[in-house]
Amino acid sequence: MNKGDLIDAIAKDAGLSKADAGRALNAFVDNVSGALKKGNSVQLIGFGTFSISKRAARSGRNPQTGATIKIGAKKVAKFKAGKALADKVK
């Protein structure tokens, strides 16, 4: 399912126009992204939790040359599914 398919499904299930469903989905994504950028997590009971995880700097290897390279530290977004979502997926 891509973004267009998701917008269609939201519009159908919620009785919204596709434009309204698209704006709602974009608002959701923007607000979750903004919260994560500020270092906050977003918890949706039954669905899951979006959070930020910090990865430490480490050394890696260039697969073409075999040379050792330095990989910098960075923050990454992660999602942990809630119990209700995990049970539905089983």
VODRENDO-175569 format. One line per field, with one value per residue: residue number from 1; residue in one letter; x negated, y, z of N, C-alpha, C in turn. Coordinates in nm, 2 decimals. Each point is the difference from the previous one (the first is absolute). Layout:
BEGIN
nr	NUM/... $
rest	A/... $
nc1	X/... $
nc2	Y/... $
nc3	Z/... $
cac1	X/... $
cac2	Y/... $
cac3	Z/... $
cc1	X/... $
cc2	Y/... $
cc3	Z/... $
This chain:
BEGIN
nr	1/2/3/4/5/6/7/8/9/10/11/12/13/14/15/16/17/18/19/20/21/22/23/24/25/26/27/28/29/30/31/32/33/34/35/36/37/38/39/40/41/42/43/44/45/46/47/48/49/50/51/52/53/54/55/56/57/58/59/60/61/62/63/64/65/66/67/68/69/70/71/72/73/74/75/76/77/78/79/80/81/82/83/84/85/86/87/88/89/90 $
rest	M/N/K/G/D/L/I/D/A/I/A/K/D/A/G/L/S/K/A/D/A/G/R/A/L/N/A/F/V/D/N/V/S/G/A/L/K/K/G/N/S/V/Q/L/I/G/F/G/T/F/S/I/S/K/R/A/A/R/S/G/R/N/P/Q/T/G/A/T/I/K/I/G/A/K/K/V/A/K/F/K/A/G/K/A/L/A/D/K/V/K $
nc1	-0.09/0.03/-0.06/0.01/-0.05/-0.09/-0.02/0.00/-0.07/-0.07/0.00/-0.02/-0.09/-0.06/0.04/-0.13/-0.02/-0.05/0.04/0.12/0.02/-0.04/0.08/0.09/-0.03/0.00/0.11/0.05/-0.05/0.05/0.11/0.00/-0.03/0.08/0.08/-0.03/0.01/0.10/0.00/0.12/0.07/0.06/0.09/0.04/0.08/-0.05/-0.06/-0.06/-0.13/0.00/-0.13/-0.09/-0.10/-0.10/-0.06/-0.09/-0.10/-0.03/-0.08/-0.01/0.04/-0.08/0.12/-0.02/-0.05/0.09/-0.01/-0.06/0.12/0.01/0.09/0.05/0.01/0.12/0.11/0.07/0.10/0.08/0.06/0.07/0.05/0.12/0.05/0.10/-0.09/-0.09/0.11/0.03/-0.13/0.01 $
nc2	-0.12/0.09/0.12/-0.01/-0.13/0.05/0.10/-0.08/-0.09/0.10/0.05/-0.12/-0.04/0.12/-0.03/0.01/0.12/-0.04/0.12/-0.02/-0.12/0.05/0.10/-0.09/-0.08/0.11/0.04/-0.12/-0.01/0.12/-0.03/-0.13/0.04/0.09/-0.09/-0.09/0.10/0.02/-0.13/0.03/-0.08/-0.08/-0.01/-0.10/0.01/-0.13/0.11/0.09/0.00/0.12/-0.03/0.07/-0.06/0.00/0.01/-0.07/0.08/-0.05/-0.11/0.01/-0.08/0.06/-0.05/0.11/0.08/-0.03/0.13/0.03/0.02/0.13/-0.06/0.12/0.06/-0.05/0.07/-0.11/0.00/-0.03/-0.11/0.00/-0.11/0.05/-0.05/0.10/0.08/-0.04/0.00/0.12/0.02/-0.06 $
nc3	0.00/-0.09/0.00/-0.13/0.01/0.08/-0.08/-0.10/0.08/0.04/-0.12/-0.05/0.09/-0.02/-0.12/-0.03/-0.05/-0.12/-0.03/0.07/-0.05/-0.12/0.03/0.04/-0.11/-0.08/0.07/-0.01/-0.13/-0.03/0.07/-0.06/-0.12/0.02/0.05/-0.10/-0.08/0.08/-0.04/-0.03/0.07/-0.09/0.10/-0.08/0.11/0.01/-0.04/0.07/0.01/-0.04/-0.02/0.07/-0.07/0.08/-0.11/0.07/0.00/-0.12/-0.01/-0.13/-0.10/-0.09/-0.04/-0.07/0.10/0.09/-0.03/0.12/0.03/0.03/0.08/-0.02/0.12/0.02/-0.02/0.04/-0.09/0.10/-0.03/0.11/-0.06/0.02/0.11/-0.01/-0.05/0.09/0.08/-0.06/0.01/0.12 $
cac1	0.09/-0.08/0.07/0.12/0.10/0.03/0.09/0.13/0.06/0.04/0.11/0.12/0.03/0.04/0.10/-0.06/-0.05/-0.14/-0.08/0.00/-0.08/-0.14/-0.05/-0.01/-0.12/-0.12/0.00/-0.05/-0.14/-0.08/0.00/-0.08/-0.14/-0.04/-0.02/-0.13/-0.11/-0.02/-0.05/0.12/0.05/0.15/0.06/0.14/0.03/0.06/-0.06/-0.15/-0.08/-0.11/-0.10/-0.13/-0.10/-0.13/-0.10/-0.13/-0.10/-0.07/-0.08/0.06/-0.09/0.05/0.01/-0.07/-0.15/-0.04/-0.06/0.07/0.06/0.07/0.15/0.03/0.12/0.12/0.12/0.09/0.13/0.03/0.14/0.02/0.14/0.07/0.05/0.11/-0.05/-0.07/0.09/0.08/-0.09/-0.03 $
cac2	0.12/0.13/0.11/0.02/-0.10/0.03/0.12/-0.06/-0.08/0.09/0.08/-0.10/-0.04/0.12/0.08/0.13/0.01/-0.03/0.12/0.01/-0.11/0.04/0.11/-0.06/-0.08/0.09/0.06/-0.11/-0.03/0.12/0.01/-0.10/0.04/0.12/-0.05/-0.08/0.09/0.07/-0.10/-0.07/-0.12/0.01/-0.13/-0.02/-0.13/-0.10/0.00/-0.01/0.12/0.06/0.06/0.02/-0.08/0.05/-0.10/0.05/-0.01/-0.14/-0.02/-0.09/-0.04/0.02/-0.13/-0.01/0.01/-0.07/0.10/0.03/0.14/0.04/0.04/0.10/-0.02/0.06/-0.03/-0.07/-0.02/-0.14/-0.02/-0.12/-0.03/-0.02/-0.13/-0.02/-0.01/-0.12/-0.11/0.00/-0.04/-0.14 $
cac3	0.00/-0.01/0.06/-0.07/0.05/0.14/-0.01/-0.05/0.10/0.10/-0.05/0.00/0.13/0.09/-0.07/-0.04/-0.14/-0.01/0.03/0.15/0.05/-0.02/0.09/0.13/0.01/0.00/0.13/0.09/-0.02/0.04/0.15/0.06/-0.04/0.09/0.14/0.01/-0.02/0.13/0.10/0.07/-0.06/-0.02/0.04/-0.03/0.07/-0.09/-0.13/0.02/0.04/-0.08/0.09/-0.06/0.05/-0.03/-0.04/0.03/-0.12/-0.01/-0.12/-0.09/-0.11/-0.14/-0.06/-0.13/0.01/0.12/0.09/0.12/0.00/0.12/-0.02/0.10/0.09/-0.05/0.06/-0.10/0.05/0.01/0.03/0.08/-0.01/0.12/0.02/-0.08/-0.13/-0.01/0.01/-0.13/-0.11/0.01 $
cc1	-0.09/0.09/0.14/0.11/0.05/0.10/0.14/0.07/0.05/0.13/0.13/0.05/0.06/0.11/-0.05/-0.02/-0.15/-0.09/-0.01/-0.09/-0.15/-0.05/-0.01/-0.12/-0.13/-0.02/-0.06/-0.15/-0.08/-0.01/-0.09/-0.15/-0.04/-0.02/-0.13/-0.12/-0.03/-0.05/0.11/0.04/0.15/0.05/0.14/0.04/0.07/-0.07/-0.15/-0.06/-0.10/-0.10/-0.13/-0.10/-0.13/-0.10/-0.14/-0.09/-0.06/-0.08/0.07/-0.10/0.07/0.00/-0.08/-0.15/-0.05/-0.06/0.09/0.05/0.06/0.14/0.03/0.12/0.12/0.12/0.09/0.14/0.03/0.15/0.01/0.15/0.06/0.06/0.12/-0.04/-0.07/0.09/0.08/-0.09/-0.03/0.06 $
cc2	0.12/0.11/0.03/-0.10/0.02/0.11/-0.05/-0.07/0.09/0.07/-0.09/-0.03/0.11/0.08/0.14/0.01/-0.04/0.11/0.02/-0.11/0.02/0.10/-0.06/-0.09/0.08/0.07/-0.10/-0.02/0.13/0.01/-0.10/0.04/0.12/-0.04/-0.07/0.10/0.08/-0.10/-0.06/-0.13/0.02/-0.14/0.00/-0.14/-0.09/-0.01/-0.01/0.13/0.04/0.07/0.02/-0.08/0.06/-0.11/0.06/-0.01/-0.13/0.00/-0.10/-0.03/0.03/-0.13/-0.01/-0.01/-0.07/0.10/0.03/0.15/0.03/0.04/0.08/-0.04/0.07/-0.04/-0.07/-0.01/-0.15/-0.02/-0.14/-0.03/-0.03/-0.14/-0.03/-0.02/-0.13/-0.12/-0.01/-0.06/-0.15/-0.08 $
cc3	0.00/0.06/-0.07/0.04/0.14/0.01/-0.04/0.10/0.12/-0.04/0.00/0.14/0.09/-0.07/-0.03/-0.15/0.00/0.04/0.15/0.06/-0.02/0.09/0.14/0.02/0.00/0.13/0.10/-0.01/0.04/0.15/0.07/-0.03/0.09/0.14/0.01/-0.02/0.13/0.11/0.08/-0.07/-0.02/0.02/-0.03/0.06/-0.10/-0.14/0.01/0.04/-0.10/0.09/-0.08/0.08/-0.04/-0.04/0.02/-0.13/0.01/-0.13/-0.08/-0.11/-0.13/-0.07/-0.14/0.02/0.13/0.10/0.11/-0.01/0.13/-0.03/0.12/0.08/-0.06/0.08/-0.11/0.07/0.01/0.04/0.07/0.00/0.14/0.00/-0.10/-0.15/-0.02/-0.01/-0.14/-0.11/0.01/-0.10 $
